[in-house]
């Protein structure tokens, strides 16, 4: 049988119940799992056998949902985390330690930027920020002998820069390091970064994957393509004995599964940002309709972007579906079926006019969220990115008047009419 198409994977991926078993992925709401002998349990702790013994490390519900996301992304394994923020932290920290360095795109979500530039610096891990649209020669200057990875977002939040994945993958691989891509906004419905050379993919599953603002979560997907042993000296955590697990060398013992196995065995064991089985169950309900919702988000966002671009009260619009957008051609390459349901714009009159406009919206809600079924709006400079200086905001592509508008799956005419009445109220 040929590989099932992505729509079928969303609905029926990974889980194949047998006679008399639950048709829906069951919630295994248990912290612990019983074994018959001490030796059986010991082999699990020694990583000699697969199995479940404590939900912080692994749970059947979580594994099924993680497996579905891995399948959707074209990876070989995945691990759920308690949030998208923890997924991004673990993804980098799994291969970086004190004294290491990594390269990251400047077009990042504000929380991720702060994690990398402030918190991880306190752990002794430095990052160099690069303009994703810069030339190969310019970006290459950021690499150092102790560089361990490159990190970027497929479609940046909120600046909506569409990443040239191949360019970044080729640069990373030239320097013997993996490319990590946060694919939250595009989702695997619109882009699968692994196909373009990314080695590790992360998600805030809180966004489109859940799709209903019901549950917080994250996910890390490993392509299995990066050869850790070929760059042995760069990645001792994967290629040298782990004394906390009786000298196991992950890259030798687990092969292509080494990265995720280490993330579970070390990071989840020690830091514990696990997604609860209940949240994983809710996430899976969202995944089952992801292939239906994402096209509707994109269709609605395209119409809203076109309306705004033609409105004389609007100073500028950023949406890669518009032919005049700087990332239109890049989006056509990597996201030919659409990018996402999020767009950005600014009003003539600047920051204060933008805030007044938002306060007059009735259908679209002001919330600290993005990318779910309901239309919502945010002013990043005042909210998600308010910890950043004006210089950092501009570096991240966030203008002071920028309004992030997340177009939902309601009737698009109602959304446009809401925007129109808010503009008229200014």
HUFEN-V480080 format. One record per residue. SS is DSSP state (H for helix, E for strand, L for the rest). Layout:
BEGIN
((SS) (SS))
END
This chain:
BEGIN
((L) (L) (L) (L) (L) (H) (H) (H) (H) (H) (H) (H) (L) (L) (L) (L) (L) (L) (L) (L) (L) (L) (L) (L) (L) (L) (L) (L) (L) (L) (L) (E) (L) (L) (L) (L) (L) (H) (H) (H) (H) (H) (H) (H) (H) (L) (L) (L) (L) (L) (L) (L) (L) (E) (L) (L) (L) (L) (L) (H) (H) (H) (H) (H) (H) (H) (H) (H) (H) (H) (H) (H) (H) (L) (L) (L) (E) (E) (E) (E) (E) (L) (L) (H) (H) (H) (H) (H) (H) (H) (H) (H) (H) (L) (L) (L) (L) (L) (L) (L) (E) (E) (E) (E) (E) (L) (L) (L) (L) (H) (H) (H) (H) (H) (H) (H) (H) (H) (H) (H) (H) (H) (L) (L) (L) (E) (E) (E) (E) (E) (L) (L) (L) (L) (L) (H) (H) (H) (H) (H) (L) (L) (L) (L) (L) (L) (E) (E) (E) (E) (E) (E) (E) (L) (E) (L) (L) (L) (L) (L) (L) (E) (L) (L) (H) (H) (H) (H) (H) (H) (H) (H) (H) (H) (L) (L) (L) (E) (E) (E) (E) (E) (L) (L) (L) (L) (H) (H) (H) (H) (L) (L) (H) (H) (H) (H) (L) (L) (L) (E) (E) (E) (E) (E) (L) (L) (L) (L) (L) (L) (L) (L) (L) (L) (L) (L) (L) (E) (E) (E) (E) (E) (L) (L) (L) (L) (L) (L) (H) (H) (H) (H) (H) (H) (L) (H) (H) (H) (H) (L) (L) (E) (H) (H) (H) (L) (L) (E) (L) (H) (H) (H) (H) (L) (H) (H) (H) (H) (H) (H) (H) (H) (H) (H) (H) (H) (H) (H) (H) (H) (H) (L) (L) (L) (L) (L) (H) (H) (H) (H) (H) (H) (H) (H) (H) (H) (H) (L) (L) (H) (H) (H) (H) (H) (H) (H) (H) (H) (H) (H) (H) (H) (H) (H) (H) (H) (H) (H) (H) (L) (L) (L) (L) (E) (E) (E) (E) (E) (L) (L) (L) (L) (L) (L) (L) (L) (L) (H) (H) (H) (H) (H) (H) (H) (L) (L) (L) (L) (L) (L) (L) (E) (E) (E) (E) (E) (E) (L) (L) (L) (H) (H) (H) (H) (H) (H) (H) (H) (H) (L) (L) (L) (L) (L) (E) (E) (L) (L) (L) (L) (L) (L) (L) (L) (L) (E) (E) (E) (L) (L) (L) (L) (L) (L) (L) (L) (L) (L) (L) (H) (H) (H) (H) (H) (H) (L) (L) (L) (L) (L) (L) (L) (E) (E) (E) (E) (L) (L) (L) (L) (L) (H) (H) (H) (H) (H) (H) (H) (H) (H) (H) (H) (H) (H) (L) (L))
END
